[in-house]
């Protein structure tokens, strides 16, 4: 299933990602999902989950990786650069202004408390988005149970055993990729031979 809409131009990409970046203080995944899937409909929920998964494992900020992937999908390298410029231009200006203003008050207790509160809000936004995207697992070729098994294994490996992220990505993630590839091949094989996918 393909997304019904697409960006109309590279400037559309630039301004869309600029607006997105200016909304996404601390919890940008929630904003990206709402804008790209629900409002603009440039990606289906399943496409978003797949692209977000790739963006997560690439080096660098995941939302920047996602903007590059979406820009490239529609307009190639120029689109990727337009989306990247949209993600970075205005936030960079704001951050530079905040650094200049914040340097004199960063050690004050109320400022430290405000920053801790913002961290809690960000965690809540990320959790809410993850819960909203759970329905996309129904379309996953591995099935919901296997997906939950991999999610639990990743949580235990990182949260309990404190394994390095690279081990989890290449270990558990590698096994998940191989199993998903085999499931997709089986589905296509059955479909090519007249069976129900």
C-alpha positions in Angstrom: 0.0 0.0 0.0 1.5 3.3 -1.1 1.0 6.7 0.5 -1.7 8.8 -1.3 0.3 12.1 -1.4 3.8 13.3 -2.1 5.6 16.6 -1.7 5.0 18.9 -4.6 8.5 20.4 -4.8 11.9 20.6 -3.1 10.7 23.9 -1.5 7.7 22.0 -0.2 10.1 19.6 1.4 12.2 22.4 2.9 9.3 24.3 4.4 7.6 21.1 5.6 10.7 19.9 7.4 11.3 23.4 8.8 7.9 23.5 10.3 8.4 20.0 11.6 11.8 20.9 13.2 10.3 23.9 14.9 7.6 21.8 16.5 9.8 19.0 17.6 11.5 20.2 20.8 12.7 17.0 22.6 10.1 14.6 21.2 10.3 15.0 17.4 9.3 11.4 16.6 5.8 12.1 17.7 5.7 15.2 15.5 7.3 13.5 12.5 4.8 10.6 12.6 1.8 13.0 12.9 3.0 15.2 10.1 4.3 12.6 7.6 1.6 9.9 8.1 -1.6 11.6 9.4 -1.5 15.2 8.0 0.6 15.2 4.8 0.2 11.4 4.1 3.6 11.2 2.4 4.1 7.9 4.1 1.8 5.1 5.2 2.1 4.0 8.8 3.9 0.8 7.7 6.3 2.8 5.5 7.0 5.2 8.4 7.8 2.3 10.8 10.1 0.7 8.2 11.9 4.0 7.4 12.1 5.0 11.1 13.7 1.6 11.9 16.4 2.2 9.2 16.9 5.8 10.4 17.4 4.5 14.0 20.2 2.2 13.1 22.2 4.6 10.9 24.8 6.9 12.5 23.6 10.4 13.4 20.3 11.8 14.6 17.5 9.6 13.5 15.1 12.4 12.5 17.8 13.9 10.3 18.4 10.5 8.7 14.6 10.2 8.1 14.5 13.6 6.5 17.3 12.6 4.1 15.5 9.3 3.2 12.2 11.0 2.5 13.8 13.8 0.5 15.7 11.3 -1.5 12.6 9.1 -2.1 10.8 11.9 -3.9 13.5 14.1 -5.4 16.8 12.3 -5.2 19.9 14.0 -3.8 18.5 17.5 -4.2 15.4 16.5 -2.3 17.5 15.0 0.5 19.5 18.2 0.8 16.4 20.3 0.8 14.8 18.2 3.6 18.1 18.3 5.5 18.3 22.1 5.2 14.7 22.4 6.4 15.5 20.2 9.5 18.6 22.2 10.4 18.4 25.9 9.4 15.9 27.4 11.9 16.7 25.1 14.8 20.4 26.0 14.4 19.6 29.7 14.6 17.4 29.1 17.7 20.0 27.0 19.5 22.7 29.5 18.9 20.5 32.3 20.4 19.5 30.0 23.3 23.2 29.2 24.0 24.0 32.9 24.2 21.0 33.5 26.6 21.4 30.3 28.6 25.1 30.5 29.5 24.5 32.9 32.4 21.6 31.0 34.1 22.4 27.3 33.4 23.6 26.6 37.0 20.4 27.9 38.7 18.2 25.2 40.4 14.9 26.3 38.7 16.6 26.0 35.2 17.9 22.5 36.1 14.5 21.4 37.3 12.8 22.7 34.1 15.3 20.7 32.0 14.5 17.5 34.0 10.8 18.2 33.5 11.3 18.6 29.7 13.1 15.2 29.7 10.1 13.5 31.2 7.8 15.1 28.6 10.0 13.9 25.8 10.0 10.4 27.2 6.2 10.5 27.3 5.9 11.7 23.7 8.2 8.9 22.4 6.2 6.3 24.4 2.9 7.6 23.1 4.1 7.5 19.5 5.4 4.0 19.9 2.0 2.9 21.2 0.3 4.6 18.3 2.5 2.8 15.8 1.8 -0.7 17.3 -1.0 -1.3 14.8 1.6 -1.4 12.0 3.0 -4.6 13.4 -0.1 -6.4 12.1 1.3 -6.0 8.6 4.8 -7.2 9.5 5.8 -10.4 7.7 7.1 -11.9 11.0 3.8 -11.6 12.8 2.9 -9.8 16.0 4.2 -12.4 18.4 7.7 -12.6 16.9 7.9 -8.8 16.8 7.0 -8.7 20.5 9.7 -11.3 21.2 12.3 -9.3 19.4 11.2 -6.1 21.2 11.4 -7.9 24.6 14.8 -9.3 23.8 16.1 -5.9 22.8 14.7 -4.3 26.0 16.4 -7.0 28.1 19.7 -6.7 26.3 19.9 -2.9 26.5 17.9 -2.1 29.7 18.8 -5.1 31.9 22.0 -6.6 30.6 23.4 -3.2 29.5 24.8 -4.6 26.2 26.3 -2.0 23.8 23.8 -0.8 21.2 25.9 -2.0 18.3 25.8 -5.6 19.7 22.0 -5.5 19.9 21.6 -3.9 16.5 23.9 -6.4 14.7 22.9 -9.4 16.9 19.2 -9.3 17.5 18.6 -6.9 14.6 20.5 -9.1 12.2 18.5 -12.2 13.2 15.3 -10.2 12.8 16.4 -9.0 9.3 17.2 -12.5 8.2 13.9 -13.9 9.4 11.9 -11.1 7.9 13.7 -11.6 4.6 12.9 -15.3 4.6 9.2 -14.6 5.4 9.0 -12.0 2.6 10.5 -14.5 0.1 8.0 -17.2 1.2 5.1 -14.8 0.8 6.3 -13.8 -2.7 6.9 -17.5 -3.7 3.4 -18.5 -2.6 1.9 -15.5 -4.4 3.9 -16.3 -7.6 2.6 -19.9 -7.5 -1.0 -19.0 -7.1 -1.3 -19.5 -3.4 -2.7 -17.0 -0.9 0.1 -14.8 0.4 
